[in-house]
Amino acid sequence: MTYEAWTFVQSLEFVRKLESVLEPLGFHTALGGSVLMEGKSSNDLDLIVYPHNSGRVNMDPIHNALQQ
């Protein structure tokens, strides 16, 4: 999936796919930046990945999932 510019709709599709991989591992994905605020970006897609629970977080599962 390659985009020269990100629209809100394209970004939402990507975030949902990423969430489907990360949620079973104990993480959530959030959208930020100009796509969220303005509905588009010609530069990048700002994403925030954060754990379901606070405290000690094992990052190994997320690293393994993102390498696939």
C-alpha positions as CSV (number, residue, x, y, z in Angstrom):
1,M,0.0,0.0,0.0
2,T,1.7,3.2,-1.2
3,Y,0.3,6.7,-1.3
4,E,1.8,9.9,-2.5
5,A,-0.7,11.7,-0.4
6,W,-2.9,10.4,2.5
7,T,-6.6,11.2,2.6
8,F,-8.7,10.6,5.7
9,V,-10.5,7.6,4.0
10,Q,-7.2,6.0,3.0
11,S,-5.7,6.6,6.5
12,L,-8.7,5.1,8.2
13,E,-8.5,2.0,6.1
14,F,-4.8,1.6,7.0
15,V,-5.4,2.3,10.7
16,R,-8.1,-0.4,10.8
17,K,-5.8,-2.9,9.2
18,L,-3.0,-2.1,11.6
19,E,-5.4,-2.2,14.6
20,S,-6.6,-5.7,13.5
21,V,-3.0,-6.9,13.8
22,L,-2.0,-5.0,17.0
23,E,-5.2,-5.3,19.1
24,P,-4.8,-9.1,19.8
25,L,-1.3,-8.3,20.9
26,G,-2.5,-5.8,23.5
27,F,-2.1,-2.5,21.6
28,H,-4.3,0.1,20.0
29,T,-3.7,2.4,17.1
30,A,-4.7,6.1,16.9
31,L,-4.6,8.6,14.1
32,G,-3.1,12.1,14.6
33,G,-1.6,15.0,12.7
34,S,-2.9,16.8,9.6
35,V,-4.9,13.8,8.3
36,L,-7.0,13.9,11.5
37,M,-7.1,17.7,11.7
38,E,-7.4,18.6,8.0
39,G,-8.5,15.4,6.3
40,K,-5.3,15.0,4.3
41,S,-1.5,15.0,4.2
42,S,0.9,15.2,1.4
43,N,3.9,14.4,3.6
44,D,3.2,11.6,6.1
45,L,0.7,9.7,8.2
46,D,1.0,10.3,11.9
47,L,0.1,7.2,14.0
48,I,0.2,6.5,17.7
49,V,0.5,3.0,19.0
50,Y,-0.2,2.5,22.7
51,P,-0.8,-0.4,25.0
52,H,-4.2,-1.4,26.3
53,N,-3.0,-1.3,29.9
54,S,-0.5,0.9,31.7
55,G,2.5,-0.6,33.4
56,R,5.2,-2.9,32.1
57,V,4.9,-3.6,28.3
58,N,6.5,-6.4,26.4
59,M,7.3,-5.0,22.9
60,D,8.5,-8.3,21.4
61,P,5.0,-9.3,20.0
62,I,4.5,-5.9,18.3
63,H,8.0,-6.0,16.8
64,N,7.4,-9.5,15.5
65,A,4.0,-8.6,14.1
66,L,5.3,-5.5,12.3
67,Q,8.2,-7.4,10.7
68,Q,5.7,-9.8,8.9
